[in-house]
């Protein structure tokens, strides 16, 4: 594994930092490999402007990424000697993981409520260990909060995670099916 120090234009750098851009197109003069670290520095001017005489100056902003996949030319219109490097986004990855954990915790809580409601109606309704599930859901929420803190994010917005909080049981755990939507609800 190597570390490559690269420079990039301001708009491209901003898109990379925001997580909108998850790749780098580069001439493969460095022998890039999956697992390589990229230290990407933002320049004050674009490559086009520098080609027309602007000085190479850095803004001081940098970001780090890891190469997760490489597409090497000549292939799919990519010229020989050029590569498209797929890169990770650690902050976005952590936020996505935290959101997934939060969603599962919410699903567990809905399942617990459903089981408790049915068990109250019919004492023979199986409880499927609902007692321990509540503790597990709380642990999941704590793990999600830690991930968000590491990623620099704030608290998750419950309304963004679960647009149908009144669904009885179908909460996204088994796909995108939404009972209230299927029945003409919210």
SVG drawing of the C-alpha trace seen along z (x, -y; Angstrom):
<svg xmlns="http://www.w3.org/2000/svg" viewBox="-57 -33 62 53">
<polyline fill="none" stroke="black" stroke-width="0.4" points="0.0,0.0 1.3,-3.4 0.3,-7.0 -0.2,-9.3 -0.3,-13.1 -2.5,-14.6 -3.8,-18.0 -7.3,-18.9 -9.4,-21.8 -11.6,-23.7 -15.0,-22.5 -13.8,-18.9 -12.4,-19.0 -15.7,-20.3 -17.7,-17.6 -15.3,-15.0 -15.6,-16.4 -19.4,-16.6 -19.4,-12.9 -21.1,-13.7 -18.0,-12.6 -16.7,-9.1 -14.0,-8.7 -10.8,-10.2 -9.8,-10.1 -6.0,-10.1 -3.2,-9.3 -1.7,-6.2 1.9,-7.4 2.1,-6.2 1.0,-2.5 -2.2,-3.0 -3.5,0.1 -6.6,1.0 -5.9,0.1 -3.7,-2.9 -4.2,-6.0 -4.8,-9.3 -4.0,-12.6 -5.8,-15.1 -5.0,-18.8 -7.2,-21.6 -5.6,-24.2 -6.7,-27.8 -7.0,-27.7 -8.3,-25.1 -6.0,-23.0 -7.3,-24.9 -6.3,-28.2 -2.9,-26.9 -2.3,-25.7 -3.0,-29.3 -0.5,-30.8 -2.1,-30.9 0.4,-29.9 0.1,-26.6 -1.1,-27.6 -2.9,-25.5 -5.8,-26.5 -4.6,-24.4 -7.6,-22.1 -6.9,-18.4 -8.9,-15.2 -7.9,-11.5 -9.4,-8.7 -8.7,-5.0 -8.8,-3.4 -11.5,-0.7 -11.6,0.2 -9.7,-0.7 -10.9,-0.7 -7.9,-0.9 -8.0,-2.0 -8.3,-1.3 -11.8,-0.3 -15.2,-1.9 -13.8,-5.0 -11.1,-5.5 -7.7,-6.0 -4.8,-3.7 -2.7,-4.8 -5.7,-6.4 -7.6,-5.1 -10.8,-5.7 -10.2,-5.2 -13.2,-4.5 -12.7,-6.0 -14.3,-5.6 -15.9,-8.4 -15.3,-7.6 -17.6,-10.3 -20.5,-9.4 -19.9,-5.6 -20.1,-6.1 -23.3,-8.2 -24.9,-5.6 -24.0,-2.8 -25.4,-4.9 -28.7,-5.5 -29.0,-1.8 -28.4,-0.9 -31.0,-3.5 -33.5,-2.1 -33.0,1.4 -33.4,0.2 -36.6,-1.5 -37.8,1.7 -37.0,3.8 -39.0,1.3 -41.9,1.6 -41.7,5.4 -41.6,5.3 -44.7,3.1 -46.5,5.3 -45.6,8.5 -46.6,6.8 -49.9,5.6 -50.8,9.0 -49.7,10.8 -51.9,8.5 -54.9,9.6 -53.9,13.3 -51.6,14.6 -50.7,17.5 -49.2,15.2 -45.5,16.0 -43.3,13.2 -40.2,14.2 -37.9,12.8 -39.2,9.3 -37.7,8.5 -34.1,8.7 -34.9,7.0 -35.6,3.7 -32.1,3.7 -30.6,4.7 -32.4,1.8 -31.0,-0.7 -27.5,0.7 -28.0,0.2 -29.0,-3.4 -25.9,-4.0 -23.7,-2.5 -25.3,-4.7 -24.7,-7.8 -21.0,-6.9 -20.6,-6.4 -22.3,-9.8 -20.0,-11.4 -16.9,-9.9 -18.2,-11.1 -18.8,-14.6 -22.5,-14.4 -25.3,-15.5 -28.3,-13.6 -30.3,-11.7 -33.6,-13.2 -36.2,-10.6 -38.6,-12.0 -36.0,-11.6 -35.3,-8.0 -38.9,-6.8 -41.3,-8.7 -44.2,-6.5 -43.8,-6.3 -47.4,-5.1 -46.8,-1.8 -47.6,1.1 -44.8,3.5 -43.4,3.0 -40.7,0.4 -38.2,1.1 -36.4,4.0 -37.5,6.3 -37.1,3.9 -38.9,0.8 -42.5,2.1 -44.6,-0.2 -47.9,1.1 -49.6,-2.2 -48.6,-3.3 -49.8,0.0 -53.1,-0.5 -53.5,-4.0 -52.2,-5.7 -49.5,-8.3"/>
</svg>
